[in-house]
Amino acid sequence: MEADAAGVAVCLANVRGQLGALANRCPHRGGPLGQGWVEGESVVCPWHSWTFNLKTGVAEFPVHERVVVYPVKVEGEDVLVDVEAAVRNQAGNLGAASGENS
C-alpha cells in the first residue's frame, strides 16, 4: 500500500502481522513499490518484479541493490512511520566512515 509520511512516499506492507515501511520508489525504473505485492518477507515491484526484503530493504536480485527502510510504530489506529530515522542513520554512518564517531 502506498502512503505519505511527512511528505515522503512510503510503501507499507504487512508480513505475518508485522507492518514495515520502505521507500516507495524502486531503484530500477522508479516503480511504485506500494502498488506491488508481498511474497514471503519481501515486497515485489509491480513493474519488473524486483524484490526487496521488508526488514532490510535489500534486493534478492540484483545483488547490492536496496531501498530505504523506515521504522514503524502502531499507536492505537495510527501507523507512525519515522522518515527522519533514515536521515539520522545516514548521517551517523557517514560520521563513522570519516572517523568522527571514534
N, C-alpha and C positions, 0 to 999 in steps of 0.2 A: 504494500500500500504506500502511496506517496503522501507525504505530509510536509508542512512548512514549520520549521522551528527557528524562531527569531530571524526570519528571512533567509534561512538556509534550507534548500531542498533535501529532504531525507527520505530514505526507504525504510519503512517499518515492517518488520516481519516477526511472526510467531513461530518458533521452533520448539515443539514439545512443551508448550506452555510458557516458554521464556521469550519475552519481547527483546528484540535487538534493533539497532538503527545503524544504517550505513549511509554514506554519501549516495545520493540518488543518481549520480552520473557514472556510467560505465566508462572506463578509460579507453576502451577500444574505439567506439564511434559515438560516444555520448548517449547511449541508450538509457532510458529511464528504468532503473532497477526496480523501482516501486511498482512498475507495471508487469514485472516478471513473476516468477513463481518460486516456491520453496521445494528443494529436493534434498532430503536428508537434513544436514545442518547448514545448507547453503542457499543463497538466493541466485536465481538464474536470470541473466539479462534476456529480455524478450526479443531483442534484435538479432543477436548472433550466438546466444547460448553460452556466453562466458559465465562462469560460476564462481561466486565469492562466499567464503565462509562467514557466517553472521557474527561470530565471536572475534575473528582475527582480521577479516577483510581481505585475506589472501586468496588469490585465484587458484583454482585447480589447474587451469591451463589458460594462458601460458604462464610458465614459471616466472616468478618475480613481479607479477602484476598484483596490485592491491587497490582497495578503496579505503577511505577513512571509516573507522568505526566510532560511533558516539555512545557514551554511557546513557543508559535509560533507567528511569525510576518511575514506578507507578505509585501515585498517591490518590487513593480513592478511585474516582473515574478519570483522573487526569494522567496522561502519559507525558513525562518530562524528559526531554532529550537535551543533554548538555553539549551543545555545539561548541561552546568555548573550551571544553576539555581538549579537543583536538589541537587548538591553537596553543594552549598551555603545554601539552605534551610535546608538540613540535619544537617549541622554544626551549624546553628542558633538554630535549635530545640534541639540539644544536649547541647548547651550552656545554653539554657533556662532551660532545665531539671536539670542541675547541679547548677543552680543559678548564672552562670557567667554573664548573661544579666540583673541581678537585679539591 
